[in-house]
Amino acid sequence: MFTLGGTYYLDEDKTWTASALCRYETNSQRTKVAIRPGDDFHIEWGIGKSLTDSLIVGASGYCHWQVTNGSGAAVAYDPNIHDQFFSAGPEVQCCFQPVRLCVQVRYQFEVATRDRPEGQSLVFSFVKILDPCKRQQRCKRFYCR
C-alpha cells in the first residue's frame, strides 16, 4: 500500500481546512482460492470550519476505484468490471478542553456504486490528547492553555 495525504488551511486564521488522503492498494493472491483481486485507488477527503476553539463542522467522504482487473482460475465474474463507490456526508467534532478529549461524529452515504452493495455509515471517534504541549506549537491555542 502506498499513501500520500495532507491538509491545507484555506484562510490566514486557519479556521477553514481542506484535507485529502490518497492510497493505492496492491492486492495479492488470496489463500485457499485462486483469485487475485484487482488493485484499488482510494481518496478520503474532508473540508471543515472551526466555529469556536472547540467546535468544528464540515463535510467528509471517500472515493474508491478498482484500477486493475481481477485474475485467477477461480474468478467466476467478468474481471473487466471494476467496482467503484463514492460517499459524502456531514461531520462534527467537539473538543472538551478541561479533559483534552475530542469527540467526532460522521455520517456518510454511498452513491454511484458499481459491482458492490451501496450503504451508509455512522462513525463515532474519540481522541484523548495525552501530552500535546511537547509535540506541536500550532496546537497550543487549544490544547495548552
N, C-alpha and C positions, 0 to 999 in steps of 0.2 A: 504494500500500500504506500502510495506517495501522497503527501498532504502539504498544502500551502494555504495560508489564511492571513487575514489582517483586519484591522479596524481603522477607519478614517473618521476624524472629527470634522463635522461639516460647518462648525462655527468657531469663532475665536474662544468663546467661553466653554467650549467642549460640552455643550448641553445636547447637541444633536450628534448621533453616531450612526455610522453605517459599517457593517462588518460582513465578511464572507469567509467561508472555509471551503476549499476545494479539495477533493480527494479522488484519486484514481486507484481502484482496487483491481489487482490481478488475481484471478481465481485459478486454482489448481485442480487436478483430478480428484474427484470425490472418492473416499474409501468405500469399498464394497459395491460400488456402482460405477459402471464405465461411462461416466459423464464428467465433462469439464465445462462448467458454466462459463458464459462469456464474461469479459471484463466489464467493469462498471465505472462510470464517472458521476460524482455527486457534487452538489453545491448546497451548502447550508448558508442562509443569509438572514440578516436582521437589520432593522432600522429603528432607532429609538430616540426619545426625547426625555431628558431629565426635567421633570416639573419642579421638583424640590431636591434637596440633598439626599432624600431617602426614597423618592418615588420616580420610577422610570416607566413610561408606557411606549408601546411601539407595535411593530408587526414583524413576524419572522416566518420562515418557511424553508423548504428544501426542494431540490430538483434531482432527479435520478434518470440516467440514461444507460442502458446496456450498449456498449460500443463495439463489441466483437461477438461473433457467432458462438453459440454453444457447440460442443463437439463430443464425440464418443460413440461407441457401439450401442449404448443403451438409450440414446436420445430418441424419444418417441414423439417429438414435436418438430415443427418446422424451425430449424436453427437460425433461419434468416429473420424470424420475427423477434425483435428486440423489445424487452419491456422498458417502460418509462412511466414516470409519475411526477406530479408537481403538487406542492402543498403550500398553503399560506394561512395565516390567522393572526389574531391579536396576542399580545404578550404584555404582562405587567410584572414589575419587580418592585418589591418594597423591602427596605433595609431598616432594621431596628438597631439604632446606634448604640444604646447602652449595653446590649448583649452581643454586638457585632455579628448579627445574623441577617442574612438576606433570604427572602422567600420569593420564588418566581413561579408564575402560573402562565402556561402557554396552551392555547387551543389551536389545532391545525386541522384542516380538512383537505383531503387529496382530490385532485381534479385531473382530467385528461390522462387517465391511466390507460396503459396498453399492456396486455398479456399478463395481468395480475389483478387481484381484487382492489377495489377502491375503499378507503377507510377514513377514519378520523382519529385524532389523538388528543388527549388531555394530559399534560405533563406538569408535575409539581417538582420543583427543585429547591433544595435547602443548602445554603452555603454558610459555613461558620468560619469567620476570619479569626485565625489564631494569633498571628503576630504581624500585623500589617505595617507597622512603622519602620521596621528594619528593611523592608523589601523595596517599595516603590514610592518615590516622592510625590508622584502625581495623585496618589490616593489619599494624601494627607488631609485634604479638605473635608473628607467624610469620615475616615476611619481613625484619625489620630488627633482627635480634639482633646 
